[in-house]
Amino acid sequence: MGSIVLRQVEKVFGDVTVIPPIDLEIADGEFAVFVGPSGCGKSTLLRLIAGLEDATAGTILIDGRDATDLAPAERGLSMVFQSYALYPHMSVRANIAFPLKMARLPAAEIEAKVKAAAETLNLGDYLDRKPKQLSGGQRQRVAIGRAIVREPSAFLFDEPLSNLDAALRVQMRLEISQLHQKLKTTMVYVTHDQVEAMTMADKIVVLNKGRIEQVGSPLELYRRPANRFVAGFIGSPKMNFVGGSIAAARGAATIGIRPENLAVSREAGDWPGSIVVAEHLGSDTFLHVATDAAGTLTIRVSGEVPVHHGDRVFVTPDASALHRFDDKGIAIR
């Protein structure tokens, strides 16, 4: 079992409330992702769960047991950090085995667990190498292997891919998702990258200034954002926002339109404008259009579009796909 429940958990540093009282439930076997901009409190929240920070108030339950005042080692969790934190003088085998040796497990049991972890992470051919002989992705897999051998109730990942280049990030994202499917163990993952959140999570927790703005599946947050903050944070490219008379005519202070819900034409449409930039990506083209009525909009078009800077076009929104927000940024249903 690996359920995690937070009840009115709060964290205060001096006179600053970093995490106001929050409630959150993460089910056994769930892949939950904490996402939000830098400084939103996501890593602090993870450290509260891990026991690396003391909660100022509230209760943290792990597997139904009150873990609020337990030391990190007593919580049954394993944490993978942004830095690999490997021992450079030790082999891959010794790095993975280290927590088991500290727990004084029998040598045969340690060897069996290390071998199983290495097979799971495709590290079998690297067990006798030192960390400096590995790529960044391989080093992160060693760090994950060190967490796996402890057989924790849950894994905690604190921005584990931040030090990798773009191609390795995609590869490791897939590997961690596959690992979750294989182990069926609860995983809590912190990232500022909403693409990682969308592609990996069963449940996304969107944080802003320490507060939980919304909790739900990736598609729930994408299709029905609770407020303008979530709408603007989830989705790439970002949602377009339009105010003024256009929004007022639709009974809102602001309307939001995703780039794929805007059509562009040379002949006719709702909002005339000019191409500012056309980003040709092959499978998609992102058009940035300065319209007379709605400001500059980002439009996603499938495939190649033969347009250039300065071309006059017309933009038309899909009326059935508009998101409406009131003057406080709350979604109007």
N, C-alpha and C positions, 0 to 999 in steps of 0.2 A: 504494500500500500504506500502511496505517496501523496496523499491529499495535503494541501496547505490552505489554512484559513486565517485571515487577518480580521480581527474585530477591534474597530476603533483604535488602530495602531497610529501612533503619532511620534514624530521626531522633532525635537527642538534643540538648536545649538545656541546657547546664550539667550538673546532676545529674539532670535530668528526662528520662525516655525518653517522647517524645511519640508516636512510631511504633515499636513493637517490630518486630523483623525479620518482614517479611511477603513472601509470594509471591502474584503476581496476573498473569493473562493476559487481555488485551483483544484480541479478534480484529479483523482488518481489516474496516471497515465496521460494526462493532458500536456500538450506543448503550448505553453503560455508565453507570449512575448510582451515585454514592457517596452513601449516605444514613445518617443517624444523628443523635443529639441534639447540641445545641451543645457544642463542646469535645471531640468524639469524634475529631478529627484528619482529617476529610474534606478540608477546604481545604488543610491542610498537605500531605496526600498529593498533591493536585492540583498544588500549587506545586512539589513534588519532581519530578513528571513534567515540569512546564513548565521547570524549571531556575531558578525564582525562589527556591528553597531548595536548599542543598547537602545531599546525602545523607550521613549520618554513616558508613554502611556499605552494602554491597550494590551491585547492578548494575541499571541501567535501560536496556532495549533498546527502540529505536524503529525499526520496520522491519528488525529484525535487527541493527541497528548499535548499538554501545555508546555511549549518549548520556550516561552518568553524569556526565562531566566537561565536557560541551559547554555553551557559553553558550546562553541561551534562544533567541537569534536563529538558532542553528545547528541547532536540533532539528526544524525544519520543522513547528512547531505554531503554532496561533493561539488566543489566549485572549480570552474575553469575560467582563468583570468585573461585579460587582454594580452598581457605579457605572458610568455610561455612558462616562465619561472622554472626552467629545467636546470638540473645540476650539470654544468658543462664538463666536469671531470668524470661523470658517470656515463655508462652506455645506456642505450635505449632500454635494455632489459632492466638495468639497475634503477633507472628513473621510474619506470612503471611499477617496479617491485617495492619502491621505497616506503610507501604508506603501509604495506603489508609487513615489511620487516620491522617497522616501528611498532606495529601491533603484535609483534612476536609470533606470527603464524608459522607453522611448520614449513620447512624448506620445500617439501614436495607439493604442498598446497599452494605456496607462493608461485612455484614454477608453473603449475597447472593454470592458475588464474592469469599469469602474465601471458602464457601461450594463447589462452582463449581470447584475451583482449587484443593481442597482436593479430590474431586471425580475423577478428571482427573488424579491425581498422586497417587491414592489409599492411601490417608492419613486420610481418614475419621475416622478411629478408634484411631488415635493418636493426635487428635486436642487438647486434654487437657494435653498432656505430655510435659515435659520440654526436651530441646535438649539432656541433659545428659542421658535421658532414651531411646534414639534412636540409631540405628546403623548408621554407616557412610553413607550408601546408603540412609537411611531415612532422615538424616540431609541434604544431598544434594538435596533430593526431596523437602524438606521444603524451601531451598534457591531458588529452581526453582519455587516453588509455589509463593513465594514473588515476583518473577519477572513476573509471569503469570498474577497476579491480576491487574497489571498496564496496561495490554492490549497494549503492546508496538508495534511499527512498526517493530521492529526486536529485537531478543535476541542475546546477545553477551556472549559467554562462553570462559573464560580464563582458560584452562587446568582444567576443573572441576572434572576430575576423578583421578587426580594425587595422592590424599591422600587415595585412596581406594585400597584394595587388589585385586589380579588378578581376582577372581571370581566375586566380586562386580563390577569391571570395565566392565566386559562383560555384566552383568545384566543391569547396568546403561546405557551402550552404546545402548542396545536394547530399553530401556525405553525412552531415549532422541530421538532416531529415530522414535519410535512410537508416541511420543509427537509431533514431527514435522509433521508427517502424519495427526495427528488429528487437530492441530491448523492451519496448512498451512501458518505459519508465517515465515518470513525470519529469518534464524539463521546463525550466524558467529561464528565459533568454532575454538579455537586455541589448537593445540596439537603438541608434538614432536613425537608422536606415529603414524607411518605411517599405522599401522593396523586400528587404529581408523579412520584415514582419509579415507582409502579405503572402509571401511564398512559403513560409515555414510554419506559421502558427495555426493551431486549432482555435486559440483564443487570443485576441489582441487587447492589451490594456493601454489605452492612450493617456499619457500623463502630461500635465501642464502646470508648472509652478507647484509641484507636489500633489496636486489634486488629480483624481481620476476623472477624466472627461467622458469616457465611454468605454464599455467592455463588450466585446462581441466577436463573432467570427470575422475573418477578413472581408467576406462579401457583405455581411451585415453592415459593417462600418463603411464600406464603399458605397453601398446602395442607399443606406438610411443613416447618414451621419447625424448625431444628436445636436450638433451645433456647428458654427462656422469654423471653429478651430479644428475640429476633427475633419470636416469636409476639406479644408485646405491642406491638412497634413497628410491624409491618406489619399494616394493616387499619384501617378507620375505619367505625364506632366501634371502639374497641380490644377485643381479646379479653377475656372474663371469666375470672378465675382463682378456683378454689375449692380449699381445702385441707381439713385435718382428716379426720374419719371418712368424708366423702363421697369424697375422693380416695383414702384408704387402702383403701376397699372396692373400688376399681378398680385397685389395685396401683401407686399413685403417691403422691408427696408432694404434688403439685398437679395438678389437671386444668384444661385450658383449653377454653372453649366460645365460639365466635364468636356475636355477637348474632343473626345470622340462623339459627343452629342451636338456638335456644330457642323453644319454643312457649308461648303464654300462653292460659289458659282461665279462665272464671268458674266452671266446674262442678267440675273435678277435675284433678289433676296431681301431680307428684312433690313440689314445694316450694311450700307456701302462702306468700303474702306480700301486701304492700300497695304500690299505686302511689305512688311518691315524686314523680316528674315524668313527664309525657307531652309529648313534643316532636312536634308535628304539622307535618310538612313537605309534606303533599300526597301525593306519590308514596310516602312511607314515614312510619311513626310510630316514634319511638324511645321505648321505655318504660324507665324506671328503677324497678326493683322491689326493695324491701327484703324479702328472704325470711327466714324463721325459721331455715332450715338452712344456706343457702349464701351469706349476706350479700347485699349490694346488687348486682344484675345489670342489665346493659343488654341490651335485647331489640329487635331490628329486626323490624317487622311491615310487610308490604306494604300500602299504601293507608292509609285512615283507620280508626282504632279508637276507638269511643265509650267511652273510659274517662277517669277524672279522679283527681286527687290523693285518696288515701285508700281508693280502691276495693280490695276484697279479690279476689285472683286466685291462680291456680295456675300455676307455671312447670315445664315439662318439657323436659329436654335431649334432643337427638337422639343416642342412644348411639353411632351409627356415625360421628359427627363429633367425638368427644371427642379432645383432645390430652393425652397424659400426660407428666409431667415428673418426674424424680427429685429428690432433695434438693439436688442441685447445679444444678438448672434445665435439665438435658440431656433432650432428648426421648427417650421410651421408645418404641421401635418394636415 
